[in-house]
């Protein structure tokens, strides 16, 4: 099933000269009526030309991979008859040089913590199977070159 997914990115120079390189990297991402502040990462362009309180493209890529994985994991847990109370993932993207010396997100590590409750609780093998299948189905995982590592944990309420 093919589909289109759209984002609008807006930036304006304002009063900056621009050609001297001292222009703000802050911009806006718009999705379905929702606006999110975006910026270059402060590690790439120092503050005040970037914004620490905005989402940078690298963070967005990591969040996209983590979010996609979570949505599949929740559905597969439900299909398995397990009740999930919460899910949290402190995902990390590592940027390293590629074979041409250019930086890229080379690894995304997902560390999802799922909390289960109810009469039917999953075994560790069940949770590993849920995450394995979620990774196999995740659209974003199929879309990126980076290795995606998943180290799930779970507890019961």
C-alpha positions as CSV (number, residue, x, y, z in Angstrom):
1,X,0.0,0.0,0.0
2,X,1.8,3.1,-1.2
3,X,1.1,6.4,0.5
4,X,2.5,9.9,0.7
5,X,3.7,11.5,4.0
6,X,4.2,15.3,4.0
7,X,6.0,17.9,6.0
8,X,6.4,21.6,5.4
9,X,9.6,23.3,6.4
10,X,9.6,27.1,6.8
11,X,12.6,29.4,7.4
12,X,13.1,33.1,6.8
13,X,16.3,35.1,6.8
14,X,14.8,38.1,8.8
15,X,17.4,40.9,9.3
16,X,20.5,38.7,9.0
17,X,23.1,39.4,6.3
18,X,23.1,35.7,5.4
19,X,26.2,35.7,3.2
20,X,28.5,36.1,6.3
21,X,27.2,32.8,7.7
22,X,25.7,34.4,10.8
23,X,22.0,33.6,10.2
24,X,19.6,31.7,12.4
25,X,19.2,28.0,11.7
26,X,15.9,28.0,13.6
27,X,12.9,27.0,11.4
28,X,9.5,25.4,11.7
29,X,8.3,21.9,10.8
30,X,4.6,21.7,10.0
31,X,2.7,18.4,10.0
32,X,-1.1,18.2,9.6
33,X,-1.6,21.5,11.3
34,X,0.9,20.9,14.1
35,X,4.0,23.1,14.2
36,X,7.3,22.0,15.8
37,X,10.4,24.2,16.2
38,X,13.3,22.9,14.3
39,X,17.0,23.9,14.2
40,X,20.4,22.6,13.4
41,X,22.0,20.7,16.3
42,X,24.0,22.9,18.6
43,X,26.8,20.5,18.2
44,X,26.9,21.4,14.5
45,X,26.1,25.2,14.7
46,X,26.6,26.9,18.0
47,X,23.9,28.8,19.9
48,X,22.6,31.5,19.3
49,X,22.6,30.6,15.6
50,X,20.9,27.3,16.5
51,X,18.3,26.6,19.2
52,X,18.8,24.1,21.9
53,X,15.1,23.9,22.6
54,X,14.2,22.8,19.0
55,X,14.3,19.4,17.3
56,X,17.2,18.9,15.1
57,X,17.2,16.5,12.0
58,X,19.3,14.0,13.7
59,X,17.0,13.8,16.8
60,X,14.1,13.6,14.5
61,X,15.5,10.6,12.6
62,X,16.2,8.8,16.0
63,X,12.7,9.6,17.2
64,X,11.1,8.4,13.9
65,X,12.9,5.0,14.2
66,X,11.9,4.7,17.9
67,X,8.3,5.8,17.3
68,X,7.8,3.4,14.3
69,X,9.2,0.5,16.3
70,X,7.0,1.3,19.3
71,X,3.8,1.4,17.2
72,X,4.5,-2.0,15.8
73,X,5.6,-3.4,19.1
74,X,2.4,-2.2,20.8
75,X,0.3,-3.8,18.1
76,X,2.1,-7.1,18.2
77,X,1.8,-7.2,22.0
78,X,-1.9,-6.6,21.7
79,X,-2.2,-9.3,19.0
80,X,-0.4,-11.7,21.4
81,X,-3.0,-11.0,24.1
82,X,-0.7,-8.9,26.3
83,X,-1.8,-5.7,28.0
84,X,0.8,-3.0,27.9
85,X,0.4,-0.2,30.5
86,X,3.3,1.9,29.3
87,X,6.2,2.1,26.9
88,X,9.3,4.3,27.1
89,X,12.4,4.4,25.0
90,X,15.5,6.5,25.5
91,X,16.7,6.0,22.0
92,X,20.2,7.2,21.0
93,X,21.6,7.9,17.5
94,X,25.4,7.7,17.0
95,X,27.0,9.8,14.3
96,X,30.3,8.6,12.8
97,X,32.2,9.1,9.6
98,X,31.2,6.9,6.6
99,X,33.7,5.4,4.1
100,X,34.1,8.9,2.5
101,X,34.7,10.6,5.8
102,X,31.2,12.2,5.8
103,X,29.2,12.1,9.1
104,X,26.0,10.0,9.2
105,X,23.8,8.4,11.8
106,X,25.5,5.0,11.8
107,X,23.7,3.3,14.6
108,X,20.4,3.9,16.4
109,X,20.0,2.1,19.7
110,X,16.5,1.6,21.0
111,X,16.1,0.6,24.7
112,X,12.3,0.2,25.0
113,X,10.9,-0.5,28.4
114,X,7.4,-2.0,28.3
115,X,5.3,-2.5,31.4
116,X,2.7,-5.2,31.2
117,X,-0.2,-6.1,33.5
118,X,-3.1,-8.4,33.5
119,X,-3.8,-12.2,33.6
120,X,-1.5,-13.0,30.6
121,X,2.0,-11.8,31.1
122,X,4.7,-12.3,28.5
123,X,7.9,-14.2,29.0
124,X,11.3,-12.7,28.1
125,X,11.2,-14.7,24.9
126,X,7.7,-13.3,24.1
127,X,9.0,-9.7,24.5
128,X,12.1,-10.5,22.4
129,X,9.8,-11.9,19.7
130,X,7.6,-8.8,19.8
131,X,10.6,-6.5,19.3
132,X,12.1,-8.7,16.6
133,X,8.9,-8.7,14.6
134,X,8.4,-4.9,15.2
135,X,11.9,-4.3,13.8
136,X,11.2,-6.5,10.8
137,X,8.1,-4.6,10.0
138,X,9.1,-1.0,10.9
139,X,8.9,1.2,7.8
140,X,11.6,3.6,9.1
141,X,14.0,0.7,9.8
142,X,13.6,-0.3,6.2
143,X,14.3,3.3,5.1
144,X,17.7,4.0,6.7
145,X,21.2,2.8,6.3
146,X,22.0,3.0,10.0
147,X,22.2,-0.2,12.0
148,X,19.3,-0.3,14.5
149,X,20.0,-2.2,17.7
150,X,17.1,-3.0,20.1
151,X,17.7,-4.0,23.7
152,X,14.3,-4.3,25.2
153,X,13.4,-4.5,28.9
154,X,10.0,-5.1,30.5
155,X,8.4,-5.2,33.9
156,X,4.9,-6.1,35.2
157,X,2.7,-3.7,37.2
